[in-house]
Amino acid sequence: MIPFIDLKAQQVRIRDDVDKRLANVLDHGAYIMGPEVKELEAELGKWSRTKHVISCSSGTDALVLALLGKKLRPGQGVICPSFTFAATPEAMAVLGASPIFADVDPHSFNLDARNLSAALQAGIDSGLEVVGIMPVGLFGMPSDMIAIRDFAQKHGLWVIDDGAQSFGASFNDVPVGKLADVTCTSFFPAKPLGCYGDGGALFTDDDEVAEIAISCRIHGMGKTKYHNDRIGMTARLDSMQAAVLLSKLSIFQDELDKRQQVADQYQALLSAHVITPRLTKGATSSWAQYTIKLPQDCDRQAIQDALSAKGVPTMIYYPIPMHKQAPYQRYPVANGALTITDTLCDIVLALPMHPYLTSEQIITISDALKSAMAEAK
Ligand SMILES: Cc1ncc(COP(=O)(O)O)c(C=O)c1O
């Protein structure tokens, strides 16, 4: 089976360096918030060009810390896509606030700024105070931040970018991390920049958000760990994960370049047969996923089975939109229905994507897909 994501090939490349860095942690013994954590935050700051980088325990916790930083509370609403991973609306819901689901653009898969007015109205009609927007850089490409920030500014809303999948990408030469008031990312192992466990970070130039997030990641600490200024959580990154991330960061740009080459080869081989992903003008992608769209009448399961029989794994991100998942059905939906989101859930298919796919493997995957499509006709 061709690996869907190949962490083994990457590990072979960095193993000596990771071993050294992990041995260092064992030697100094500062397992939590050790020197690697500080070093990683400084390196990520250079990458994102943001004043503050706050590492934490997961991408989901980064979102919660960001929302705590924005003082989100019950009765308030945040506009977000429904075509996303559960963590996006979950972070709002656990704080007692309400996600307001808006539709996405069929080409970029990302929040469609043209749907924001309807989402704002849906929130107001539900009696919510709408305070912010949380776009998601789905599959690795940032949202159209110019249009989203423009709308946010007109309506006095803040923007928190869920960059769990898009860290490493950019929009108009501005890196993910710097595109919104606050950006959150995930270091889950399968992410473009992943550790060997759970991890995440938030990025901001906002001093107040940074202060609250730093405090909340250690139980709302104040002057010391035993002065509690607010109610927080345990959301620290540990030194071992930071050590792994420092190692991976040293090859991150090279891996991003390699992912782009994989995407280019897929595009050349597949664009005449299926709808391949398109980059929005001005955007680069970290290619967390390579997601194609199949014709609407196509039997997606049959295609997946045919590919699997040839050793090609595929995934569906996401089969059910968030606004149709049981815990989220009570939240407002822009225009009462999200037709593009619903359609995408039926037709998307993610192909293997990682920097170590060989040209021959990409040809094998593409040929298998083409013959499965021909058989399905
Ligand atoms: C869009 C999105 N947001 C948030 C998260 C949450 O990240 P984590 O799994 O690190 O909590 C993920 C992770 O899969 C994600 O894909």
The ligand as a MOL file (V3000), in Angstrom:
LIG
                    3D

  0  0  0     0  0            999 V3000
M  V30 BEGIN CTAB
M  V30 COUNTS 16 16 0 0 0
M  V30 BEGIN ATOM
M  V30 1 C -9.1600 22.5060 10.6880 0
M  V30 2 C -8.6700 21.9570 11.9860 0
M  V30 3 N -8.8260 22.6960 13.1010 0
M  V30 4 C -8.3880 22.2720 14.2970 0
M  V30 5 C -7.7680 21.0460 14.4270 0
M  V30 6 C -7.4030 20.5660 15.8110 0
M  V30 7 O -6.0830 20.2440 15.9710 0
M  V30 8 P -5.6450 19.1520 17.0780 0
M  V30 9 O -5.9820 17.8160 16.5610 0
M  V30 10 O -4.1750 19.3910 17.2090 0
M  V30 11 O -6.3790 19.4810 18.3260 0
M  V30 12 C -7.5620 20.2550 13.3090 0
M  V30 13 C -6.8820 18.9470 13.4390 0
M  V30 14 O -7.1420 17.9770 12.8240 0
M  V30 15 C -8.0350 20.7160 12.0480 0
M  V30 16 O -7.8690 19.9810 10.9360 0
M  V30 END ATOM
M  V30 BEGIN BOND
M  V30 1 1 1 2
M  V30 2 1 2 3
M  V30 3 2 2 15
M  V30 4 2 3 4
M  V30 5 1 4 5
M  V30 6 1 5 6
M  V30 7 2 5 12
M  V30 8 1 6 7
M  V30 9 1 7 8
M  V30 10 2 8 9
M  V30 11 1 8 10
M  V30 12 1 8 11
M  V30 13 1 12 13
M  V30 14 1 12 15
M  V30 15 2 13 14
M  V30 16 1 15 16
M  V30 END BOND
M  V30 END CTAB
M  END
